């Protein structure tokens, strides 16, 4: 236990400067069991440590990585019991999905240690809530996404711009945009955000894209392979599918052609697309009313940074803008394919993104490279303030 406390203290000492993510204010921290899902590399460990840094009482809080060799002979239950006997009350468990029977042991801790709060992180591929009978109705689950443009802008400028609802953006965008632009030039930061601002690597990595590629390979080789029980020999096919999507996204998928290209069945390609979506590497845009299992209308990369990974000849700006819009709104809102424009948001608002010459009056235009819009023409960058 002393070693675990020492690791905890060393991790806090090496923590990067404080960056308050918006999710920190959304979580009900009074809950006894909290799950935080997020893609690899998105900053879950830093998020837990920042929470730990807020807890001032010495040794009341303990951060533990479930990869630690401690768990070769010990269990989550024995750790939790020993920790609470030493006066601890907040246990932070990182990468919990790598521990066998993690959900059963968390349920035991919940039932038997009412004085202990457990906050754990895991892959977005892992199953919680409805799919997990041990934790059903007990765990509060949240999703940690990459940096929104608002969070990136706040970090770069030292400002504290608040989150905006979609209703505020649609109905008050002219006033809000003017107020923001009176303090900062958002377009001066927008291009850099699209290039490298979604993942936290820009904070301390000189080679952000090298780190991103390494992370994506770990997602394919460990998280998807392990949690979806894909044989390791099939990983090259999954990697090739992701590469082909990166080259063409946004794309209308020809599943038969993709199956031929990666030497797999149509059913396998459909499953792989769902796995890549669950791992936060792509977005699947469906026709309204369609569900997973049907062929998506379009495939997008999950965030604009990913579009630069394999497109060495340059990225199409219009595709980049659409990917940004989908990414920033898709975290909170439901997006489907629109008959008019590009996206239907929450089933009632139609948006066209990027370069459109003439649009119907009932379609909103998220337009690039403008600071302030007018009527149904809204600056694209403002949609980055949703979270």
C-alpha positions in Angstrom: 0.0 0.0 0.0 2.9 2.4 0.8 4.2 1.9 -2.8 0.8 2.7 -4.2 0.7 5.9 -2.2 4.2 6.8 -3.4 3.2 6.3 -7.1 0.1 8.4 -6.5 2.2 11.2 -5.1 4.8 11.0 -8.0 2.0 11.1 -10.5 0.6 14.3 -9.0 4.0 15.9 -8.9 4.5 15.2 -12.6 1.1 16.5 -13.6 0.9 19.2 -16.3 -0.5 22.6 -15.4 -4.2 22.6 -14.4 -6.6 22.5 -17.3 -10.2 22.3 -16.1 -12.2 20.2 -18.5 -15.9 21.0 -18.9 -16.8 17.5 -17.8 -15.5 18.2 -14.3 -18.5 20.5 -13.7 -21.0 18.0 -15.2 -20.3 15.0 -13.0 -22.4 14.4 -9.9 -19.4 13.9 -7.5 -21.7 12.9 -4.7 -22.3 9.5 -6.4 -20.5 6.5 -4.8 -19.7 4.8 -8.1 -18.7 6.8 -11.2 -17.5 5.5 -14.5 -15.7 7.7 -17.0 -15.4 6.3 -20.5 -13.1 7.8 -23.1 -10.9 7.0 -26.0 -7.3 6.1 -25.4 -5.1 9.2 -25.4 -8.0 11.5 -24.6 -6.7 12.4 -21.1 -8.6 10.1 -18.7 -5.6 9.6 -16.4 -4.9 13.4 -16.2 -8.6 13.9 -15.5 -8.5 11.6 -12.5 -5.3 13.1 -11.2 -6.8 16.6 -11.5 -9.7 15.4 -9.4 -7.3 13.9 -6.9 -5.5 17.2 -6.7 -8.7 18.9 -5.6 -8.9 16.6 -2.5 -6.7 18.3 0.0 -6.8 15.8 2.9 -3.6 13.6 2.7 -4.2 10.0 1.9 -7.9 10.4 1.7 -7.7 9.8 -2.1 -5.7 7.1 -4.0 -5.1 6.8 -7.7 -4.2 3.3 -8.9 -3.6 2.0 -12.4 -5.1 -1.5 -12.8 -2.0 -2.5 -14.9 0.0 -2.4 -11.6 1.7 -5.7 -10.7 0.0 -5.3 -7.3 -3.0 -7.0 -8.8 -1.1 -10.1 -9.7 -1.8 -11.4 -6.2 -4.3 -8.9 -4.8 -7.9 -7.9 -5.8 -9.8 -4.6 -6.2 -11.8 -5.8 -3.1 -8.7 -6.2 -0.9 -7.3 -2.9 -2.1 -10.5 -1.1 -1.3 -10.9 -2.7 2.1 -7.3 -1.9 3.1 -7.6 1.6 1.8 -10.7 2.4 3.7 -9.2 0.9 6.9 -6.4 3.4 6.6 -8.9 6.3 6.5 -9.3 6.6 2.7 -12.6 7.4 1.1 -12.0 8.1 -2.6 -10.5 5.4 -4.8 -9.6 6.3 -8.4 -9.1 3.2 -10.6 -7.6 3.7 -14.1 -8.1 1.3 -17.0 -10.4 -0.9 -15.0 -11.5 -3.0 -18.1 -8.1 -4.8 -18.1 -8.9 -6.4 -14.8 -10.9 -9.7 -14.9 -14.3 -9.6 -13.2 -13.9 -5.9 -12.6 -17.7 -5.3 -12.6 -18.4 -8.0 -10.0 -15.8 -6.7 -7.7 -17.0 -3.1 -8.0 -20.5 -4.3 -7.2 -19.1 -6.0 -4.1 -17.4 -2.8 -3.0 -20.5 -0.8 -3.6 -22.6 -3.2 -1.5 -20.1 -3.7 1.3 -18.2 -0.4 1.6 -20.8 2.4 1.9 -18.1 4.8 3.1 -16.0 4.5 -0.1 -16.4 6.4 -3.3 -14.9 4.7 -6.4 -14.3 6.6 -9.7 -13.0 4.4 -12.5 -12.1 4.9 -16.2 -12.4 2.6 -19.1 -12.5 2.2 -22.8 -15.6 3.5 -24.8 -15.7 -0.1 -26.1 -16.5 -1.6 -22.7 -20.0 -2.2 -21.6 -21.7 -0.5 -18.7 -25.2 0.3 -17.4 -27.8 -1.7 -19.4 -25.3 -4.2 -20.8 -23.8 -4.9 -17.4 -26.1 -6.6 -14.9 -23.8 -6.2 -11.9 -23.7 -2.4 -12.2 -27.2 -1.7 -13.6 -28.8 1.2 -11.8 -25.7 1.8 -9.5 -23.1 3.5 -11.7 -23.2 7.0 -13.1 -21.5 6.9 -16.5 -19.9 9.9 -18.2 -18.0 10.3 -21.4 -14.7 12.3 -21.6 -14.2 13.6 -25.1 -11.3 15.4 -26.6 -10.8 19.2 -26.3 -13.7 21.2 -27.7 -12.7 24.3 -29.6 -14.0 26.3 -26.6 -11.7 24.4 -24.2 -8.7 24.8 -26.6 -9.4 28.5 -27.0 -9.7 29.0 -23.3 -6.3 27.2 -22.8 -4.5 29.1 -25.5 -5.9 32.5 -24.5 -6.4 32.2 -20.7 -10.0 33.1 -21.2 -13.0 31.4 -19.6 -15.7 31.3 -22.3 -18.7 29.3 -21.1 -20.5 26.4 -22.9 -23.4 27.3 -25.2 -26.6 25.4 -25.8 -27.6 24.8 -29.4 -30.6 27.0 -28.9 -28.3 29.9 -27.8 -26.1 29.4 -30.8 -29.0 29.3 -33.3 -31.0 32.2 -31.8 -28.3 34.5 -30.4 -25.3 33.8 -32.5 -24.8 37.4 -33.7 -24.7 38.9 -30.2 -22.6 36.0 -28.8 -20.1 36.1 -31.7 -19.6 39.8 -31.4 -18.9 39.5 -27.7 -16.4 36.8 -28.2 -14.7 38.5 -31.1 -14.3 41.7 -29.0 -12.0 39.7 -26.7 -10.2 37.3 -29.0 -9.8 36.4 -32.7 -11.2 32.8 -32.7 -10.3 32.2 -36.4 -6.6 32.8 -35.5 -6.8 29.6 -33.4 -9.3 27.6 -35.5 -6.9 26.2 -38.1 -4.5 25.0 -35.4 -7.3 23.3 -33.5 -8.5 21.4 -36.6 -4.9 20.3 -37.1 -3.9 19.2 -33.6 -6.2 20.6 -30.9 -8.6 17.7 -30.2 -6.2 15.4 -28.4 -4.2 16.7 -25.4 -0.9 15.9 -27.1 -0.5 19.5 -28.1 0.2 20.3 -24.4 3.5 18.6 -24.1 4.3 16.5 -27.2 6.7 17.7 -29.8 5.6 14.9 -32.2 1.8 15.0 -31.6 1.0 13.0 -34.7 3.6 10.3 -33.8 1.9 9.9 -30.5 -1.5 9.8 -32.1 -0.5 7.1 -34.5 0.9 5.0 -31.6 -2.3 5.5 -29.7 -4.5 4.4 -32.6 -2.5 1.3 -33.1 -2.9 0.5 -29.4 -6.7 1.0 -29.7 -6.8 -1.5 -32.6 -4.4 -4.0 -31.1 -5.5 -4.0 -27.5 -8.8 -2.4 -26.8 -10.8 -3.5 -29.9 -9.0 -6.8 -30.1 -9.3 -7.6 -26.4 -12.8 -6.3 -25.7 -14.4 -7.5 -29.0 -12.4 -10.7 -29.0 -11.0 -10.3 -32.5 -8.2 -12.6 -33.4 -4.8 -10.9 -33.6 -4.3 -12.0 -37.2 -7.4 -10.0 -38.2 -6.0 -6.7 -36.9 -4.2 -5.8 -40.2 -7.6 -6.0 -41.9 -9.1 -3.7 -39.3 -6.2 -1.3 -39.7 -6.5 -1.3 -43.5 -10.2 -0.5 -43.3 -9.5 2.5 -41.0 -6.8 3.6 -43.5 -9.3 3.4 -46.5 -11.9 5.3 -44.5 -9.3 8.0 -43.6 -8.5 8.4 -47.3 -12.1 8.9 -48.4 -14.1 10.3 -45.5 -16.6 11.7 -45.5 -17.8 8.9 -47.7 -20.8 6.9 -48.7 -19.7 3.4 -48.0 -19.6 0.7 -50.6 -19.5 -2.2 -48.2 -19.0 -4.8 -51.0 -15.9 -2.9 -52.3 -14.5 -2.4 -48.8 -15.0 -6.1 -48.1 -13.1 -6.9 -51.3 -10.3 -4.4 -50.4 -9.6 -5.9 -47.0 -10.4 -9.5 -48.0 -13.3 -10.0 -45.6 -17.0 -10.6 -45.7 -19.6 -7.8 -45.8 -20.8 -8.8 -42.3 -17.3 -8.5 -41.0 -16.9 -5.0 -42.5 -20.2 -3.9 -40.9 -19.0 -5.2 -37.6 -15.6 -3.5 -37.9 -17.2 -0.2 -38.7 -19.2 -0.4 -35.5 -16.1 -1.3 -33.5 -14.2 1.7 -34.9 -17.2 3.9 -34.0 -17.3 2.6 -30.5 -13.6 3.2 -30.2 -14.1 6.9 -31.1 -12.2 6.6 -34.4 -15.0 7.2 -36.8 -18.6 8.5 -36.9 -21.4 6.7 -38.6 -24.1 9.0 -40.0 -27.4 7.2 -40.5 -30.7 8.1 -42.2 -33.2 9.2 -39.6 -34.9 6.1 -38.1 -32.0 3.7 -39.1 -30.1 1.8 -36.4 -26.8 0.2 -36.0 -26.6 -2.9 -38.1 -27.9 -1.1 -41.2 -25.4 0.4 -43.7 -24.7 4.0 -42.7 -25.5 6.8 -45.1 -22.0 8.3 -44.6 -18.8 7.6 -42.7 -16.9 10.5 -41.1 -13.7 10.5 -39.1 -14.4 11.0 -35.4 -12.6 14.3 -35.2 -10.7 16.6 -37.6 -7.2 15.8 -36.3 -7.6 12.2 -37.5 -8.1 13.4 -41.1 -4.4 14.5 -41.3 -3.1 11.0 -40.4 -3.0 9.5 -43.8 -3.8 12.4 -46.1 -0.2 13.4 -46.9 -1.3 15.4 -49.9 -3.6 17.7 -47.9 -7.1 17.6 -46.5 -10.1 18.9 -48.3 -11.3 21.9 -46.3 -15.0 21.2 -46.8 -14.6 17.7 -45.5 -12.6 19.0 -42.6 -15.4 21.5 -41.7 -18.1 18.9 -41.8 -16.1 16.6 -39.6 -15.6 19.4 -37.1 -19.3 20.1 -37.0 -20.2 16.4 -36.6 -17.6 16.0 -33.9 -18.6 19.0 -31.8 -22.3 18.5 -31.9 -22.3 14.7 -32.0 -21.1 14.5 -28.4 -24.4 15.9 -27.1 -26.9 16.1 -30.0 -28.2 13.4 -32.3 -27.2 13.9 -35.9 -28.7 12.2 -38.9 -28.5 12.6 -42.7 -30.5 15.6 -43.9 -32.4 15.7 -47.2 -31.6 19.4 -47.3 -28.1 20.5 -46.4 -25.7 18.1 -44.6 -27.0 17.2 -41.2 -30.3 17.1 -39.3 -29.8 17.8 -35.6 -32.2 16.3 -33.1 -34.6 15.6 -35.8 -35.8 19.2 -36.4 -32.9 21.5 -37.4 -31.2 21.2 -40.8 -27.6 22.5 -41.2 -25.4 22.9 -44.2 -21.7 23.1 -43.4 -18.9 24.9 -45.4 -19.2 26.1 -48.9 -22.7 26.3 -50.1 -23.9 28.9 -52.6 -27.6 28.8 -52.3 -29.7 27.2 -49.5 -33.4 27.0 -48.6 -34.5 29.5 -46.0 -35.2 26.8 -43.5 -31.6 25.5 -43.5 -29.0 27.0 -41.3 -25.6 27.6 -42.8 -22.5 26.9 -40.6 -20.1 29.0 -42.6 -16.3 28.9 -42.4 -14.0 31.9 -42.1 -16.5 34.4 -40.8 -16.3 36.0 -37.4 -20.0 37.1 -37.1 -22.9 35.7 -39.0 -26.3 37.0 -39.9 -29.8 35.5 -39.7 -29.5 31.8 -40.6 -25.7 32.1 -41.4 -23.7 31.1 -38.3 -19.9 31.1 -37.9 -18.7 27.5 -38.0 -16.3 28.0 -35.1 -19.1 28.9 -32.7 -20.4 25.3 -32.8 -17.2 24.4 -31.0 -18.6 26.0 -27.9 -21.2 23.2 -27.3 -19.1 21.6 -24.5 
